[in-house]
Structures are given as structure tokens and as C-alpha cells.
């Protein structure tokens, strides 16, 4: 009878250790999953542009599905950049916030 009692205690100890390991693994993966979901929802990660104007840059469309910081709007597409100022934009376009907008 004593031999059977000892086996039950080892089973209980093993189950507790397995449960602790499972919880630690879940905490590790949920921490990384949170970072991944944040990266998936970012506007710039999708090739978009975050702008504070009510209009989107040329060659982009407004998308409420992706996030921007600072109350900006996400415009997804291939925005035409103007890092050197107005000279990078074509005629009838204005450079604002680093992107070319239709005037």
C-alpha cells in the first residue's frame, strides 16, 4: 500500500511542474504576440504614410484599419516623397510633411 501512495505523489509533483512550465511558456509567447500584433497594425509597416492633414498624399488612400500616433491619419499606397522640398514634386503638387500632395 505504501508503494502505491509514493507513486501518486510523484505523479502529482510531475503534474505541478508541467503546469508551471506551461504557464511560463504561455507568458513568453503572449508577450511576443503582443509585439507582433502591434507591428501588424502600424501604418508605415504597410508602406503607408501618417499625415496630419485631412487629405492624403498623391497615390494613396485613407485607411482606418491601420494605426498612426499623434492623432495622424493613415494613408496607404505608394506616396511620392519630397525629401528635398518643393523641387521633388511635379507641377500642380505641393510638398507638405515630406510628401507630394495634389494642390
C-alpha positions as CSV (number, residue, x, y, z in Angstrom):
1,X,0.0,0.0,0.0
2,X,2.8,2.4,0.8
3,X,4.5,1.8,-2.6
4,X,1.3,2.9,-4.4
5,X,1.0,6.0,-2.3
6,X,4.5,7.1,-3.2
7,X,3.8,6.8,-6.9
8,X,0.7,9.0,-6.6
9,X,2.9,11.8,-5.0
10,X,5.4,11.6,-7.9
11,X,2.5,11.9,-10.4
12,X,1.2,15.0,-8.6
13,X,4.6,16.6,-8.4
14,X,5.2,16.0,-12.1
15,X,1.8,17.5,-13.0
16,X,2.5,20.6,-11.0
17,X,5.9,21.1,-12.6
18,X,4.4,20.6,-16.0
19,X,1.7,23.1,-15.3
20,X,4.3,25.7,-14.1
21,X,6.4,25.1,-17.3
22,X,3.3,25.5,-19.4
23,X,2.4,28.8,-17.8
24,X,5.9,30.2,-18.3
25,X,5.9,29.2,-22.0
26,X,2.5,30.9,-22.5
27,X,3.7,34.1,-20.9
28,X,6.7,34.1,-23.2
29,X,4.7,33.6,-26.3
30,X,1.9,36.1,-25.4
31,X,4.5,38.8,-24.7
32,X,5.9,38.3,-28.2
33,X,2.5,38.0,-29.8
34,X,1.6,41.4,-28.3
35,X,4.6,43.0,-30.1
36,X,3.7,41.2,-33.3
37,X,0.1,42.4,-33.3
38,X,1.3,46.0,-32.7
39,X,3.7,45.8,-35.7
40,X,0.9,44.4,-37.9
41,X,-1.4,47.3,-37.2
42,X,1.2,50.0,-37.9
43,X,0.6,52.2,-41.0
44,X,4.2,52.6,-42.0
45,X,4.7,48.9,-41.8
46,X,2.3,48.6,-44.7
47,X,4.1,51.2,-46.9
48,X,1.7,53.9,-45.9
49,X,2.2,57.4,-44.6
50,X,1.0,59.0,-41.4
51,X,-0.1,62.6,-42.1
52,X,-1.8,65.3,-40.0
53,X,-3.7,66.8,-42.9
54,X,-7.3,65.9,-43.9
55,X,-6.1,64.9,-47.4
56,X,-3.9,62.0,-48.3
57,X,-0.6,62.4,-50.3
58,X,-0.7,61.6,-54.0
59,X,-1.1,57.9,-54.9
60,X,-2.5,57.0,-51.5
61,X,-5.9,56.4,-50.0
62,X,-7.1,56.9,-46.4
63,X,-7.4,53.7,-44.3
64,X,-8.9,53.5,-40.9
65,X,-7.6,49.9,-40.5
66,X,-4.1,50.9,-39.6
67,X,-2.7,53.0,-36.7
68,X,-0.8,56.2,-36.6
69,X,0.5,58.0,-33.5
70,X,-0.2,61.6,-32.5
71,X,-3.7,61.8,-34.0
72,X,-2.5,61.5,-37.5
73,X,-4.3,59.7,-40.4
74,X,-3.0,56.6,-42.2
75,X,-2.8,56.9,-46.0
76,X,-1.9,53.6,-47.6
77,X,-0.4,53.3,-51.1
78,X,2.9,54.5,-52.6
79,X,3.2,58.1,-51.5
80,X,5.5,60.3,-53.5
81,X,8.1,61.7,-51.2
82,X,9.7,65.1,-51.4
83,X,12.8,65.0,-49.1
84,X,14.4,68.0,-50.8
85,X,11.3,70.2,-50.8
86,X,9.1,71.5,-53.5
87,X,11.5,70.6,-56.3
88,X,10.8,66.9,-55.9
89,X,7.0,67.4,-56.7
90,X,5.6,67.8,-60.1
91,X,3.5,70.8,-61.4
92,X,0.2,71.2,-59.6
93,X,1.6,69.5,-56.5
94,X,2.8,70.9,-53.2
95,X,5.3,69.4,-50.8
96,X,3.9,69.1,-47.2
97,X,5.1,66.8,-44.4
98,X,7.7,65.2,-46.7
99,X,5.1,64.0,-49.3
100,X,3.7,65.5,-52.5
101,X,0.0,66.5,-52.3
102,X,-2.3,67.5,-55.2
103,X,-3.0,71.2,-54.9
